[in-house]
């Protein structure tokens, strides 16, 4: 395409759909900035350096994914939009790895540390795929997102041993909401599909933020 969009990529949302998606992104940006600031602010007073660092990684990934999503989805159709799409999709891998970080640092076992390293390696590989091969493996990478996100079941027994029940429930519910939202992400013929998908993302991110707050920071 002359505007640089990936092969087979279309953008067919009408004004009402764009307004709805814009509202979701404004709410998401407010949530991300406030939540990240509050998390780091409280951590500086009550957590150790390792926990503060892991929470900073998580907070940065949360702000990045919502910021990249807003920039891409709200930008007019142009060559710049498709460049922003690369960063939007790459940032999802960073959020997955970023969300793992405080939990694995909190568990602090050799297995948890190995799991964290593996998740970050997979995340960087997935992000590179999105940045340097845009549009070529989109459906494959959806399953890669899910595979990395749910790979934590390998160390679930260790995570569950150190987290309070509320944090475990919030973490699992957040993962299920993310996964359910993928249906709408792929359902391109559904009106308001993009806004619905981003609504699922925002609710799931809120659940997992609450899990981090309850299980890692308040438990630090």
Number of C-alpha atoms within 10 A of each C-alpha: 9 6 11 12 20 16 10 8 10 10 9 11 15 10 9 11 17 17 15 15 24 17 14 21 23 14 14 26 21 13 18 25 17 12 19 20 15 13 20 18 12 14 22 13 9 14 18 12 11 12 21 22 18 21 27 20 19 27 23 18 23 27 22 20 24 28 20 20 23 21 17 21 21 15 14 11 14 12 13 14 18 22 16 19 23 22 22 24 24 24 28 22 29 25 24 22 25 25 25 24 26 26 24 24 18 22 19 13 14 10 14 23 16 11 19 21 15 15 23 19 13 19 25 17 14 21 22 16 19 23 19 11 13 20 19 14 11 14 10 9 18 15 13 16 18 16 12 19 21 16 13 17 10 12 15 13 10 16 21 14 11 15 20 15 14 12 21 21 16 21 22 16 17 24 20 14 18 22 21 15 20 17 12 19 18 14 14 15 9 11 14 19 20 22 22 19 21 24 22 23 23 22 16 24 24 19 21 21 24 19 27 26 21 19 24 25 23 13 14 14
